[in-house]
Amino acid sequence: MQSQTADFSPTDAVSDPTGASVEGVAGDGENNSADPTANTAATSATSEEVDAVIAELEAYRQRLVDDTMDIARKIKLPKKAAQAQVDSHPEIAKVTQLIQGLRDRQNGSAQ
């Protein structure tokens, strides 16, 4: 029996909750150079999908920050220490990096 985890990629974990595919940003591997209008339509749809994924990731990041700050408030952690926890939170850092990567990728393809 083969393991199904071989097809898993880090973007799968991020794209599953949103329903949009981050992998689609890079293209589907097909060469549509013969029909430039098909390529343009695919690019605009992909851009909308990327916008949706970025919005979902930003909402998730904000929820992580809010939850961390709420917990810090409940245990009466000083604001400075709470902010240090947010700044060093590995999941928040990962999501921030993913958001920035998608924006960079989107800005690079728009130029």
Secondary structure, DSSP 8 states (H G I E B T S, - for coil): ---GGGG--HHHHHHHHHT--SGGGG--S---TT-HHHHHHHHHHHHHHHHHHHHHHHHHHHHHHHHHHHHHHHTT--HHHHHHHHHH-HHHHHHHHHHHHHHHHHHHHH-
